């Protein structure tokens, strides 16, 4: 079992106005307060998956707005656990690719919409006009979103099935060691 599960989830503390970086695991014992200065929380760069002891969550990607993961793995990882880790990485890459393309298309169409309104003589595009654009964009991409959701659910079901099998394998190994 992952030793990091006893800790709280690691998140990026961007709400505190700290520099963006990969969040580290929460320490179990409280540390004495540091001198008052601009603190840097986490890591300034993407950690090496072989060197980390926990999964790390990074800052949001500029194009997809999704937080990338650095998946930890042990040297004695089972074949089933390896397939689960690789499946997660594959699904994260698929998800990032989808949202990168989707967001690029959205921002291009939004810029075109604003440009066309400015060319027609309207200097400022109102929130009501933008809401019509958002509705039209969602209606136009309804089928893409529906197919994405179906694919997302199927991929998550595969991950859940693999995760259940890995947990069952770990429980059986633990029971075998106790007997």
WODA-V571502 format. One record per backbone hydrogen bond with DSSP energy under -0.5 kcal/mol. NH is the residue of the N-H (numbers start at 1). CO is the residue of the C=O. E is the energy in kcal/mol with one decimal. If there is no record, write none. Layout:
NH/CO/E, NH/CO/E
//
This chain:
5/2/-1.5, 6/3/-0.8, 7/4/-1.7, 11/9/-0.5, 14/12/-1.3, 16/13/-1.3, 17/14/-1.6, 18/13/-0.8, 22/43/-1.9, 23/57/-1.8, 26/8/-0.5, 37/35/-0.8, 39/37/-0.7, 41/39/-0.6, 43/22/-3.0, 51/48/-1.1, 52/48/-1.4, 56/70/-2.3, 58/68/-3.4, 61/66/-2.4, 65/61/-1.6, 68/59/-0.8, 68/66/-0.6, 70/56/-2.4, 71/69/-0.5, 73/49/-0.8, 77/74/-1.0, 82/78/-2.4, 83/79/-2.1, 84/80/-2.0, 85/81/-2.5, 86/82/-2.7, 87/83/-2.1, 88/84/-2.4, 89/85/-2.2, 90/86/-2.5, 91/87/-2.6, 92/88/-2.6, 93/89/-2.2, 94/90/-2.3, 95/91/-2.8, 96/92/-2.6, 97/93/-2.4, 98/94/-2.4, 99/95/-2.5, 100/96/-2.2, 101/97/-2.2, 102/98/-2.7, 103/99/-2.6, 104/100/-2.0, 105/101/-2.3, 106/102/-2.6, 107/103/-2.7, 108/104/-2.1, 109/105/-2.5, 110/106/-2.4, 111/107/-2.3, 112/108/-2.2, 113/109/-2.4, 114/110/-2.5, 115/111/-2.7, 116/112/-2.8, 117/113/-1.9, 118/114/-2.1, 119/115/-2.3, 120/116/-1.4, 121/118/-1.1, 122/117/-1.8, 123/121/-0.7, 126/124/-0.6, 130/126/-2.2, 131/127/-2.1, 132/128/-1.4, 133/129/-1.7, 134/130/-2.8, 135/131/-2.3, 136/132/-2.4, 137/133/-2.9, 138/134/-2.5, 139/135/-2.6, 140/136/-2.5, 141/137/-1.8, 142/139/-1.0, 145/141/-2.4, 146/142/-2.5, 147/143/-2.6, 148/144/-2.4, 149/145/-2.6, 150/146/-2.2, 151/147/-2.5, 152/148/-3.1, 153/149/-2.6, 154/150/-2.3, 155/151/-2.7, 156/152/-2.4, 157/153/-2.2, 158/154/-2.1, 159/155/-2.1, 160/156/-2.8, 161/157/-2.5, 162/158/-2.4, 163/159/-2.9, 164/160/-2.5, 165/161/-2.1, 166/162/-2.5, 167/163/-2.4, 168/164/-2.4, 169/165/-2.4, 170/166/-2.3, 171/167/-2.5, 172/168/-2.5, 173/169/-2.1, 174/170/-2.4, 175/171/-2.6, 176/172/-2.2, 177/173/-2.0, 178/174/-1.7, 179/175/-1.1
//
